[in-house]
Amino acid sequence: MSGQGKRIACVIVAHGNVAKCLMDAVQGILGTQAHWTAVSNAGMGLKELRGAVDRAVEDLATECEVVIMSDMPGGSCHHVCQEIVGEGGGVRALTGINLMMLLEFFVKRDRTGVDELVQTVKDRGRDAVRIV
């Protein structure tokens, strides 16, 4: 668990239904998970997306430390997450998420601090990409 004794939650921010579909896969493998929110950028400009992500973070931050994960570097989802992290407040962010990263996050989030978890999830995601 995190250093403050809080659970670690995640907000997944992605294009279309990617976030929800990834979490459907995670829960199909690991079972129902708590303390997460999927945010889609569908039909939103940057301002609306920022508001949606802010609300998701605020809802989870009352009980948890929050990690924001976006689907790809350079996109609108990434830019909104980068803005939030840049404002301080202790929110961490990862971009370029894949299923392996989310599985690692949910398996290990109760056994490690948030900074170590973010590094472990990043490493696991990178290591999962292979040429076969």
PyMOL commands that place a pseudoatom at each C-alpha (Angstrom):
pseudoatom trace, name=CA, resn=MET, resi=1, chain=A, elem=C, hetatm=0, pos=[0.000, 0.000, 0.000]
pseudoatom trace, name=CA, resn=SER, resi=2, chain=A, elem=C, hetatm=0, pos=[1.125, 3.569, -0.481]
pseudoatom trace, name=CA, resn=GLY, resi=3, chain=A, elem=C, hetatm=0, pos=[3.246, 5.424, 2.024]
pseudoatom trace, name=CA, resn=GLN, resi=4, chain=A, elem=C, hetatm=0, pos=[0.221, 7.326, 3.333]
pseudoatom trace, name=CA, resn=GLY, resi=5, chain=A, elem=C, hetatm=0, pos=[-1.788, 4.138, 3.802]
pseudoatom trace, name=CA, resn=LYS, resi=6, chain=A, elem=C, hetatm=0, pos=[-4.159, 5.148, 1.003]
pseudoatom trace, name=CA, resn=ARG, resi=7, chain=A, elem=C, hetatm=0, pos=[-5.155, 2.815, -1.788]
pseudoatom trace, name=CA, resn=ILE, resi=8, chain=A, elem=C, hetatm=0, pos=[-3.855, 3.596, -5.241]
pseudoatom trace, name=CA, resn=ALA, resi=9, chain=A, elem=C, hetatm=0, pos=[-6.451, 4.307, -7.912]
pseudoatom trace, name=CA, resn=CYS, resi=10, chain=A, elem=C, hetatm=0, pos=[-6.224, 4.977, -11.619]
pseudoatom trace, name=CA, resn=VAL, resi=11, chain=A, elem=C, hetatm=0, pos=[-7.947, 7.122, -14.166]
pseudoatom trace, name=CA, resn=ILE, resi=12, chain=A, elem=C, hetatm=0, pos=[-7.550, 5.723, -17.669]
pseudoatom trace, name=CA, resn=VAL, resi=13, chain=A, elem=C, hetatm=0, pos=[-7.869, 8.391, -20.350]
pseudoatom trace, name=CA, resn=ALA, resi=14, chain=A, elem=C, hetatm=0, pos=[-8.068, 7.217, -23.938]
pseudoatom trace, name=CA, resn=HIS, resi=15, chain=A, elem=C, hetatm=0, pos=[-9.540, 7.669, -27.383]
pseudoatom trace, name=CA, resn=GLY, resi=16, chain=A, elem=C, hetatm=0, pos=[-12.944, 6.166, -28.107]
pseudoatom trace, name=CA, resn=ASN, resi=17, chain=A, elem=C, hetatm=0, pos=[-13.757, 3.117, -25.988]
pseudoatom trace, name=CA, resn=VAL, resi=18, chain=A, elem=C, hetatm=0, pos=[-10.140, 2.048, -25.488]
pseudoatom trace, name=CA, resn=ALA, resi=19, chain=A, elem=C, hetatm=0, pos=[-10.098, 2.715, -21.712]
pseudoatom trace, name=CA, resn=LYS, resi=20, chain=A, elem=C, hetatm=0, pos=[-13.311, 0.832, -21.027]
pseudoatom trace, name=CA, resn=CYS, resi=21, chain=A, elem=C, hetatm=0, pos=[-12.298, -2.061, -23.287]
pseudoatom trace, name=CA, resn=LEU, resi=22, chain=A, elem=C, hetatm=0, pos=[-8.924, -2.391, -21.559]
pseudoatom trace, name=CA, resn=MET, resi=23, chain=A, elem=C, hetatm=0, pos=[-10.642, -2.481, -18.169]
pseudoatom trace, name=CA, resn=ASP, resi=24, chain=A, elem=C, hetatm=0, pos=[-13.172, -5.041, -19.416]
pseudoatom trace, name=CA, resn=ALA, resi=25, chain=A, elem=C, hetatm=0, pos=[-10.186, -7.244, -20.291]
pseudoatom trace, name=CA, resn=VAL, resi=26, chain=A, elem=C, hetatm=0, pos=[-8.481, -6.599, -16.927]
pseudoatom trace, name=CA, resn=GLN, resi=27, chain=A, elem=C, hetatm=0, pos=[-11.632, -7.510, -15.010]
pseudoatom trace, name=CA, resn=GLY, resi=28, chain=A, elem=C, hetatm=0, pos=[-12.164, -10.556, -17.210]
pseudoatom trace, name=CA, resn=ILE, resi=29, chain=A, elem=C, hetatm=0, pos=[-8.732, -11.780, -16.097]
pseudoatom trace, name=CA, resn=LEU, resi=30, chain=A, elem=C, hetatm=0, pos=[-8.515, -10.518, -12.489]
pseudoatom trace, name=CA, resn=GLY, resi=31, chain=A, elem=C, hetatm=0, pos=[-12.147, -10.113, -11.516]
pseudoatom trace, name=CA, resn=THR, resi=32, chain=A, elem=C, hetatm=0, pos=[-13.924, -6.929, -10.526]
pseudoatom trace, name=CA, resn=GLN, resi=33, chain=A, elem=C, hetatm=0, pos=[-11.625, -4.078, -9.544]
pseudoatom trace, name=CA, resn=ALA, resi=34, chain=A, elem=C, hetatm=0, pos=[-12.401, -1.013, -7.455]
pseudoatom trace, name=CA, resn=HIS, resi=35, chain=A, elem=C, hetatm=0, pos=[-11.004, 2.509, -7.519]
pseudoatom trace, name=CA, resn=TRP, resi=36, chain=A, elem=C, hetatm=0, pos=[-10.702, 3.164, -11.233]
pseudoatom trace, name=CA, resn=THR, resi=37, chain=A, elem=C, hetatm=0, pos=[-12.432, 5.302, -13.831]
pseudoatom trace, name=CA, resn=ALA, resi=38, chain=A, elem=C, hetatm=0, pos=[-12.350, 5.218, -17.612]
pseudoatom trace, name=CA, resn=VAL, resi=39, chain=A, elem=C, hetatm=0, pos=[-12.547, 8.551, -19.427]
pseudoatom trace, name=CA, resn=SER, resi=40, chain=A, elem=C, hetatm=0, pos=[-13.076, 8.764, -23.186]
pseudoatom trace, name=CA, resn=ASN, resi=41, chain=A, elem=C, hetatm=0, pos=[-12.220, 11.809, -25.247]
pseudoatom trace, name=CA, resn=ALA, resi=42, chain=A, elem=C, hetatm=0, pos=[-15.040, 11.025, -27.682]
pseudoatom trace, name=CA, resn=GLY, resi=43, chain=A, elem=C, hetatm=0, pos=[-16.843, 14.190, -28.703]
pseudoatom trace, name=CA, resn=MET, resi=44, chain=A, elem=C, hetatm=0, pos=[-14.771, 16.402, -26.386]
pseudoatom trace, name=CA, resn=GLY, resi=45, chain=A, elem=C, hetatm=0, pos=[-12.433, 19.275, -26.981]
pseudoatom trace, name=CA, resn=LEU, resi=46, chain=A, elem=C, hetatm=0, pos=[-9.444, 19.789, -24.710]
pseudoatom trace, name=CA, resn=LYS, resi=47, chain=A, elem=C, hetatm=0, pos=[-11.417, 21.914, -22.241]
pseudoatom trace, name=CA, resn=GLU, resi=48, chain=A, elem=C, hetatm=0, pos=[-14.204, 19.352, -21.843]
pseudoatom trace, name=CA, resn=LEU, resi=49, chain=A, elem=C, hetatm=0, pos=[-11.732, 16.487, -21.605]
pseudoatom trace, name=CA, resn=ARG, resi=50, chain=A, elem=C, hetatm=0, pos=[-9.751, 18.344, -18.964]
pseudoatom trace, name=CA, resn=GLY, resi=51, chain=A, elem=C, hetatm=0, pos=[-12.937, 18.839, -16.937]
pseudoatom trace, name=CA, resn=ALA, resi=52, chain=A, elem=C, hetatm=0, pos=[-13.847, 15.155, -17.191]
pseudoatom trace, name=CA, resn=VAL, resi=53, chain=A, elem=C, hetatm=0, pos=[-10.379, 14.030, -16.086]
pseudoatom trace, name=CA, resn=ASP, resi=54, chain=A, elem=C, hetatm=0, pos=[-10.304, 16.590, -13.256]
pseudoatom trace, name=CA, resn=ARG, resi=55, chain=A, elem=C, hetatm=0, pos=[-13.651, 15.285, -11.958]
pseudoatom trace, name=CA, resn=ALA, resi=56, chain=A, elem=C, hetatm=0, pos=[-12.473, 11.667, -12.179]
pseudoatom trace, name=CA, resn=VAL, resi=57, chain=A, elem=C, hetatm=0, pos=[-9.263, 12.467, -10.282]
pseudoatom trace, name=CA, resn=GLU, resi=58, chain=A, elem=C, hetatm=0, pos=[-11.128, 14.462, -7.631]
pseudoatom trace, name=CA, resn=ASP, resi=59, chain=A, elem=C, hetatm=0, pos=[-13.643, 11.644, -7.077]
pseudoatom trace, name=CA, resn=LEU, resi=60, chain=A, elem=C, hetatm=0, pos=[-10.888, 9.086, -6.502]
pseudoatom trace, name=CA, resn=ALA, resi=61, chain=A, elem=C, hetatm=0, pos=[-8.459, 11.365, -4.619]
pseudoatom trace, name=CA, resn=THR, resi=62, chain=A, elem=C, hetatm=0, pos=[-10.721, 11.578, -1.569]
pseudoatom trace, name=CA, resn=GLU, resi=63, chain=A, elem=C, hetatm=0, pos=[-9.806, 7.975, -0.684]
pseudoatom trace, name=CA, resn=CYS, resi=64, chain=A, elem=C, hetatm=0, pos=[-6.813, 7.175, -2.874]
pseudoatom trace, name=CA, resn=GLU, resi=65, chain=A, elem=C, hetatm=0, pos=[-3.586, 8.325, -4.409]
pseudoatom trace, name=CA, resn=VAL, resi=66, chain=A, elem=C, hetatm=0, pos=[-4.199, 8.647, -8.139]
pseudoatom trace, name=CA, resn=VAL, resi=67, chain=A, elem=C, hetatm=0, pos=[-2.253, 7.561, -11.197]
pseudoatom trace, name=CA, resn=ILE, resi=68, chain=A, elem=C, hetatm=0, pos=[-3.524, 8.789, -14.559]
pseudoatom trace, name=CA, resn=MET, resi=69, chain=A, elem=C, hetatm=0, pos=[-2.819, 6.550, -17.545]
pseudoatom trace, name=CA, resn=SER, resi=70, chain=A, elem=C, hetatm=0, pos=[-3.284, 7.687, -21.126]
pseudoatom trace, name=CA, resn=ASP, resi=71, chain=A, elem=C, hetatm=0, pos=[-3.268, 5.681, -24.302]
pseudoatom trace, name=CA, resn=MET, resi=72, chain=A, elem=C, hetatm=0, pos=[-0.569, 7.382, -26.370]
pseudoatom trace, name=CA, resn=PRO, resi=73, chain=A, elem=C, hetatm=0, pos=[2.046, 10.079, -26.109]
pseudoatom trace, name=CA, resn=GLY, resi=74, chain=A, elem=C, hetatm=0, pos=[1.298, 13.289, -27.930]
pseudoatom trace, name=CA, resn=GLY, resi=75, chain=A, elem=C, hetatm=0, pos=[-2.477, 12.944, -28.134]
pseudoatom trace, name=CA, resn=SER, resi=76, chain=A, elem=C, hetatm=0, pos=[-5.136, 15.053, -26.453]
pseudoatom trace, name=CA, resn=CYS, resi=77, chain=A, elem=C, hetatm=0, pos=[-5.495, 12.527, -23.633]
pseudoatom trace, name=CA, resn=HIS, resi=78, chain=A, elem=C, hetatm=0, pos=[-1.767, 12.708, -22.926]
pseudoatom trace, name=CA, resn=HIS, resi=79, chain=A, elem=C, hetatm=0, pos=[-1.705, 16.512, -23.010]
pseudoatom trace, name=CA, resn=VAL, resi=80, chain=A, elem=C, hetatm=0, pos=[-4.531, 16.804, -20.474]
pseudoatom trace, name=CA, resn=CYS, resi=81, chain=A, elem=C, hetatm=0, pos=[-2.803, 14.338, -18.134]
pseudoatom trace, name=CA, resn=GLN, resi=82, chain=A, elem=C, hetatm=0, pos=[0.495, 16.176, -18.516]
pseudoatom trace, name=CA, resn=GLU, resi=83, chain=A, elem=C, hetatm=0, pos=[-1.187, 19.470, -17.558]
pseudoatom trace, name=CA, resn=ILE, resi=84, chain=A, elem=C, hetatm=0, pos=[-2.676, 17.940, -14.410]
pseudoatom trace, name=CA, resn=VAL, resi=85, chain=A, elem=C, hetatm=0, pos=[0.629, 16.434, -13.299]
pseudoatom trace, name=CA, resn=GLY, resi=86, chain=A, elem=C, hetatm=0, pos=[2.400, 19.710, -14.043]
pseudoatom trace, name=CA, resn=GLU, resi=87, chain=A, elem=C, hetatm=0, pos=[0.171, 21.517, -11.553]
pseudoatom trace, name=CA, resn=GLY, resi=88, chain=A, elem=C, hetatm=0, pos=[1.446, 19.407, -8.665]
pseudoatom trace, name=CA, resn=GLY, resi=89, chain=A, elem=C, hetatm=0, pos=[-0.827, 17.776, -6.167]
pseudoatom trace, name=CA, resn=GLY, resi=90, chain=A, elem=C, hetatm=0, pos=[0.887, 14.403, -6.191]
pseudoatom trace, name=CA, resn=VAL, resi=91, chain=A, elem=C, hetatm=0, pos=[-0.912, 12.871, -9.175]
pseudoatom trace, name=CA, resn=ARG, resi=92, chain=A, elem=C, hetatm=0, pos=[1.361, 10.643, -11.267]
pseudoatom trace, name=CA, resn=ALA, resi=93, chain=A, elem=C, hetatm=0, pos=[0.875, 9.806, -14.944]
pseudoatom trace, name=CA, resn=LEU, resi=94, chain=A, elem=C, hetatm=0, pos=[1.906, 7.178, -17.449]
pseudoatom trace, name=CA, resn=THR, resi=95, chain=A, elem=C, hetatm=0, pos=[1.290, 7.211, -21.182]
pseudoatom trace, name=CA, resn=GLY, resi=96, chain=A, elem=C, hetatm=0, pos=[1.317, 4.504, -23.821]
pseudoatom trace, name=CA, resn=ILE, resi=97, chain=A, elem=C, hetatm=0, pos=[-0.648, 2.056, -21.686]
pseudoatom trace, name=CA, resn=ASN, resi=98, chain=A, elem=C, hetatm=0, pos=[-1.219, -1.513, -22.702]
pseudoatom trace, name=CA, resn=LEU, resi=99, chain=A, elem=C, hetatm=0, pos=[-3.041, -4.435, -21.132]
pseudoatom trace, name=CA, resn=MET, resi=100, chain=A, elem=C, hetatm=0, pos=[0.089, -5.760, -19.434]
pseudoatom trace, name=CA, resn=MET, resi=101, chain=A, elem=C, hetatm=0, pos=[0.630, -2.417, -17.681]
pseudoatom trace, name=CA, resn=LEU, resi=102, chain=A, elem=C, hetatm=0, pos=[-2.908, -2.382, -16.327]
pseudoatom trace, name=CA, resn=LEU, resi=103, chain=A, elem=C, hetatm=0, pos=[-2.667, -5.966, -15.115]
pseudoatom trace, name=CA, resn=GLU, resi=104, chain=A, elem=C, hetatm=0, pos=[0.587, -5.136, -13.324]
pseudoatom trace, name=CA, resn=PHE, resi=105, chain=A, elem=C, hetatm=0, pos=[-1.000, -2.044, -11.779]
pseudoatom trace, name=CA, resn=PHE, resi=106, chain=A, elem=C, hetatm=0, pos=[-3.986, -3.904, -10.343]
pseudoatom trace, name=CA, resn=VAL, resi=107, chain=A, elem=C, hetatm=0, pos=[-1.971, -6.904, -9.150]
pseudoatom trace, name=CA, resn=LYS, resi=108, chain=A, elem=C, hetatm=0, pos=[0.686, -4.839, -7.358]
pseudoatom trace, name=CA, resn=ARG, resi=109, chain=A, elem=C, hetatm=0, pos=[-1.089, -1.666, -6.198]
pseudoatom trace, name=CA, resn=ASP, resi=110, chain=A, elem=C, hetatm=0, pos=[-1.846, -2.992, -2.717]
pseudoatom trace, name=CA, resn=ARG, resi=111, chain=A, elem=C, hetatm=0, pos=[1.713, -4.175, -2.132]
pseudoatom trace, name=CA, resn=THR, resi=112, chain=A, elem=C, hetatm=0, pos=[3.842, -1.168, -3.036]
pseudoatom trace, name=CA, resn=GLY, resi=113, chain=A, elem=C, hetatm=0, pos=[4.097, 2.592, -2.807]
pseudoatom trace, name=CA, resn=VAL, resi=114, chain=A, elem=C, hetatm=0, pos=[2.825, 4.741, -5.640]
pseudoatom trace, name=CA, resn=ASP, resi=115, chain=A, elem=C, hetatm=0, pos=[6.233, 5.858, -6.960]
pseudoatom trace, name=CA, resn=GLU, resi=116, chain=A, elem=C, hetatm=0, pos=[7.593, 2.323, -7.061]
pseudoatom trace, name=CA, resn=LEU, resi=117, chain=A, elem=C, hetatm=0, pos=[4.340, 1.112, -8.628]
pseudoatom trace, name=CA, resn=VAL, resi=118, chain=A, elem=C, hetatm=0, pos=[4.518, 3.675, -11.444]
pseudoatom trace, name=CA, resn=GLN, resi=119, chain=A, elem=C, hetatm=0, pos=[8.085, 2.624, -12.276]
pseudoatom trace, name=CA, resn=THR, resi=120, chain=A, elem=C, hetatm=0, pos=[7.209, -1.086, -12.125]
pseudoatom trace, name=CA, resn=VAL, resi=121, chain=A, elem=C, hetatm=0, pos=[4.176, -0.604, -14.371]
pseudoatom trace, name=CA, resn=LYS, resi=122, chain=A, elem=C, hetatm=0, pos=[6.228, 1.373, -16.912]
pseudoatom trace, name=CA, resn=ASP, resi=123, chain=A, elem=C, hetatm=0, pos=[8.939, -1.276, -16.956]
pseudoatom trace, name=CA, resn=ARG, resi=124, chain=A, elem=C, hetatm=0, pos=[6.417, -4.111, -17.308]
pseudoatom trace, name=CA, resn=GLY, resi=125, chain=A, elem=C, hetatm=0, pos=[4.693, -2.394, -20.203]
pseudoatom trace, name=CA, resn=ARG, resi=126, chain=A, elem=C, hetatm=0, pos=[7.975, -1.799, -22.015]
pseudoatom trace, name=CA, resn=ASP, resi=127, chain=A, elem=C, hetatm=0, pos=[9.109, -5.380, -21.404]
pseudoatom trace, name=CA, resn=ALA, resi=128, chain=A, elem=C, hetatm=0, pos=[5.810, -6.744, -22.758]
pseudoatom trace, name=CA, resn=VAL, resi=129, chain=A, elem=C, hetatm=0, pos=[6.529, -5.289, -26.220]
pseudoatom trace, name=CA, resn=ARG, resi=130, chain=A, elem=C, hetatm=0, pos=[8.415, -7.914, -28.215]
pseudoatom trace, name=CA, resn=ILE, resi=131, chain=A, elem=C, hetatm=0, pos=[9.151, -8.957, -31.751]
pseudoatom trace, name=CA, resn=VAL, resi=132, chain=A, elem=C, hetatm=0, pos=[7.972, -12.538, -32.247]
for i in range(1, 132): cmd.bond("trace and resi %d" % i, "trace and resi %d" % (i + 1))
show_as sticks, trace
zoom trace
